[in-house]
Amino acid sequence: MRLRLVVGMLWVVGCAFAPIGAAESVAANRADSNRPDPVQASQSQSAAKAVATASAAWNIHSASGNYQGQGEGDPTDAKGASLRLIGPAQAKAGESGAASIRIDAAPLRGRRLRLSARLTVDAAPKGALLWIRADGADKKVLGFINSQRDPVAGEHASAARELLLDVPDAAEQLLFGLVLLEGGQAAVTELRLVDEGRSATAQDVFDFAIEAIKDRALHRDRIDWGKTDVELRARLAAGSGASAAYPVLRELIGRLGDGHSFLMPPQATRDRAGTAKKTFEPVVKTLTGEIGYVAVPGFSGGDDAGRDAFARGIVERIAALAPSASAGWIVDLRGNSGGTMWPMLAGLRPLLGAGEIGGNVSAPGQPMRRWRPEQLMPNAATWPQPDLRAAKVAVLIGPRTSSSGEAVAIAFSGRARTRSFGQPSDGRSTSNETIALPDGGTLLLTTAVFADRSGKLFGGRIEPDVAVPAGDGNSDASDPALAAAQAWLASDE
């Protein structure tokens, strides 16, 4: 089937810019969902038929009427469909255009759909994005997701994007396509709509999560499980979509009272696994008096290469400044709100040394699971780096030092020639286990408390060795914790 774009009005475009959180999508990463069975094969054929029998017209819409385009191909075919959308060379702020197709949702109810494509843009500073939505009766939006958090943008740029959506049982129509933001050109190739199998239900997600919480949560003994299980399960409507489980599970997590466990819906999970995020750029410099200074940000997401680049960058800058830092080092964790601890620890490996630098303890009397950063970031052991294990180190902490940031502070606890300064930390010095949920979301469940290399247990706020009032933060001169650390490093203590 060849599909040609036609000019027309598309009322859905206004919703294409709604927040991504307007609907939680489902990641198709369960192995059993990818195994064909007779029922699934039959329903997948129905999906193909739904697209094949849809209106053969793609629609173009823009408020200004300044966008044109064309397309061809079948989104259910192995080769997929292709689109091209051209906007004005100098579009007004907020002026955008969209291409879309509308199909019958009835054969796809309760199914998990994957919309994928390669987007290529030219002279598109705001970029282009994919979107898909499910509408019920009276055009009520029941499910929606787009890639606006990660548009493909620039003078010349190309990248693959994909979206996943659970089709609600009440859905009547599906609409999907492309949006081009504020002019330029966008080409879409390999545009495919694929039925990934039965969607996870709220019951699936709840059953899986509650068993993990009963079995592994640090404070699981605080819950009356017989009463709680029945009470919360009664709130799940039969056949409801996976997203309905999240409010119920959040209430359960609140009852645990650990202050650290949390849920990430599928789209947030995919976002976190994508581009690495830092709370600020790492700072490595020398201060007056031959003192080295390292400010380590919170760091999360990214792939192995991104984590390696973050950690190695800190190691190399410490190595370059080591000859000029004979008086010692300041490690500033006051802006470290957490994330993934291993790249942070690997970046500070010259100061921490190799081997066991702390660990997790799941319950009093239980053995410690030791932290050895080289086990999870083996490349770190091969990077050229100075041995600064004997250097004096002052660690700065404060209320914004949280979670994995607290883990880094604890890695220095019990280290020789080390002292901490500042104010108490945030109080999430506990370990979260990452548990993949059936719908592609994630449960970050607190299962243990942190311990330092000597076996001292934490679990709450970390108290600094030297309590120092907070300064105004406008300059080094008005930073009492920094001044106290510098004075100690310059002393003979």
HELIX and SHEET records of a PDB file:
HELIX    1   1 TRP A   11  PHE A   17  5                                   7    
HELIX    2   2 ILE A   20  ALA A   22  5                                   3    
HELIX    3   3 ALA A   31  ASN A   34  5                                   4    
HELIX    4   4 PRO A   38  ALA A   52  1                                  15    
HELIX    5   5 ALA A  106  LEU A  108  5                                   3    
HELIX    6   6 ALA A  137  LYS A  139  5                                   3    
HELIX    7   7 ALA A  202  ARG A  216  1                                  15    
HELIX    8   8 ARG A  220  ARG A  222  5                                   3    
HELIX    9   9 TRP A  225  ARG A  233  1                                   9    
HELIX   10  10 ALA A  242  ALA A  244  5                                   3    
HELIX   11  11 ALA A  245  LEU A  256  1                                  12    
HELIX   12  12 PRO A  266  ALA A  273  1                                   8    
HELIX   13  13 ASP A  304  LEU A  321  1                                  18    
HELIX   14  14 ALA A  322  SER A  324  5                                   3    
HELIX   15  15 MET A  341  GLY A  347  1                                   7    
HELIX   16  16 ARG A  349  LEU A  352  1                                   4    
HELIX   17  17 PRO A  373  LEU A  376  1                                   4    
HELIX   18  18 PRO A  378  THR A  382  5                                   5    
HELIX   19  19 SER A  404  PHE A  412  1                                   9    
HELIX   20  20 ASP A  476  SER A  478  5                                   3    
HELIX   21  21 PRO A  480  ALA A  490  1                                  11    
SHEET    1   A 6 ARG A   4  VAL A   7  0                                        
SHEET    2   A 6 ALA A  57  SER A  62  1                                        
SHEET    3   A 6 SER A  96  ASP A 104 -1                                        
SHEET    4   A 6 GLN A 173  LEU A 181 -1                                        
SHEET    5   A 6 ARG A 111  ASP A 135 -1                                        
SHEET    6   A 6 VAL A 141  ASN A 146 -1                                        
SHEET    1   B 6 ARG A   4  VAL A   7  0                                        
SHEET    2   B 6 ALA A  57  SER A  62  1                                        
SHEET    3   B 6 SER A  96  ASP A 104 -1                                        
SHEET    4   B 6 GLN A 173  LEU A 181 -1                                        
SHEET    5   B 6 ARG A 111  ASP A 135 -1                                        
SHEET    6   B 6 VAL A 152  ASP A 166 -1                                        
SHEET    1   C 8 ARG A   4  VAL A   7  0                                        
SHEET    2   C 8 ALA A  57  SER A  62  1                                        
SHEET    3   C 8 SER A  96  ASP A 104 -1                                        
SHEET    4   C 8 GLN A 173  LEU A 181 -1                                        
SHEET    5   C 8 ARG A 111  ASP A 135 -1                                        
SHEET    6   C 8 GLN A 185  ARG A 198 -1                                        
SHEET    7   C 8 ALA A  81  ILE A  86 -1                                        
SHEET    8   C 8 GLN A  68  GLY A  73 -1                                        
SHEET    1   D 4 PHE A 262  MET A 264  0                                        
SHEET    2   D 4 THR A 442  ASP A 452 -1                                        
SHEET    3   D 4 GLY A 358  VAL A 361 -1                                        
SHEET    4   D 4 ARG A 369  ARG A 370 -1                                        
SHEET    1   E 3 PHE A 262  MET A 264  0                                        
SHEET    2   E 3 THR A 442  ASP A 452 -1                                        
SHEET    3   E 3 THR A 430  ALA A 436 -1                                        
SHEET    1   F 2 LYS A 277  LYS A 278  0                                        
SHEET    2   F 2 PHE A 299  SER A 300 -1                                        
SHEET    1   G 6 VAL A 283  LEU A 287  0                                        
SHEET    2   G 6 ILE A 291  ALA A 295 -1                                        
SHEET    3   G 6 GLY A 328  ASP A 332  1                                        
SHEET    4   G 6 VAL A 393  ILE A 397  1                                        
SHEET    5   G 6 THR A 418  GLY A 422  1                                        
SHEET    6   G 6 VAL A 466  ALA A 467  1                                        
END                                                                             
